Amino acid sequence: MARQAARKPSRKKGRASKTKSQLIPRIRRWVTRVALGAVALILGLVLLYSVVNPPVTHTIWSEWRRLGKVERDWVPMEQIAPIMARSAVAAEDANFCLHWGFDVEAIRDALEDGGSRGASTITQQVVKNVFLWQGRSWVRKALETSITPVVEIFWSKQRILEVYLNVAETGQGVFGVEAAAQRYYGTSAAKMSPVQAARLAAILPSPRNRSVTDPSVRTRRRAASILDGAATIRADGRADCFED
């Protein structure tokens, strides 16, 4: 009896070890399936949104919940003034036509400045706005870095810019250049003047804290610089990838 009693704990240990050895592969398979499912979902959305306009973004949804309504009117690239497109590129990503999602020079300059300024390209901003969420975290940045090249592969530069101009926050509860043009200027995105386009592009980094209709001296100076930049990228060919 003593021998039998002594054997029982060893049997329990054996069962526990066997259960653990079976559980680990199951967890690995589950994690692998979840990861593959997430990759398939993102890839499917990237392909879908290359031809279908994103119905909503996390930021738009969050602002709708906070404010009770948002202003947004999607317009195709053909209904956006070329100067608005050039101004946005000049303001946010002057080398938009030259890179494949990441501007190495801008990243290097940002690092030299101690990270005090951003180096996100328009493609990265589109990925963040359409597929991810706002805020700074290593998880979001890692996902953004992974998805950006995929978007560059499957979307044209014109499509990337079109989506950007329609989902970018352009004021408190205002999204896209069409809604902004109507609210601030009483006109359409197709009929904005160069000064109007440049001022709208000038507030893009911080649309809730900068005013289009009552711009500060800093915003006016930035808008003037953007106008010069828009003319420059048109002259040197850096606007060719999104202009017909």
Secondary structure, 3 states (H helix, E strand, C coil): CHHHHHHHHHHHHHHHHHHHHHHHHHHHHHHHHHHHHHHHHHHHHHHHHCCCCCCCCHHHHHHHHHHCCCEECCCCHHHCCHHHHHHHHHHHCCCCCCCCCCCHHHHHHHHHCCCCCCCCCHHHHHHHHHHCCCCCCHHHHHHHHHHHHHHHHHCCHHHHHHHHHHHCEEECCEECHHHHHHHHHCCCHHHCCHHHHHHHHHCCCCCCCCCCCCCCHHHHHHHHHHHHHHHHHHHCCCCCCCCC
